[in-house]
């Protein structure tokens, strides 16, 4: 997965280059740990009605030169671990907003 991270800390957007060569601008929803890795949740800024609310999850590695690598989640076990951690994060945010 190819990414272009512009002003990651300030802008919180990532441009994904998909397998077919199209580019997709995404907002960074969260970077969070799950197991022994870090993961990133991305929300496409432009979505069709049938894709609305779809979040992309990737393993996230930030390199020393501020570049990042996004790695596809290959196994069902890893995907389940990551989705559980992301849902828990969303639940915590919702609880904090209620207080």
ABEGO torsion letter per residue (X at the ends): XBBBBBGAAAAGBBBBBBAAGBBBBBBBABBBBBEABBBBBBBBABBBAAABGBBBBBBBBBBAAGBBBBBBBABAAAAAAAAAAAAAAAAAAAAAAAX
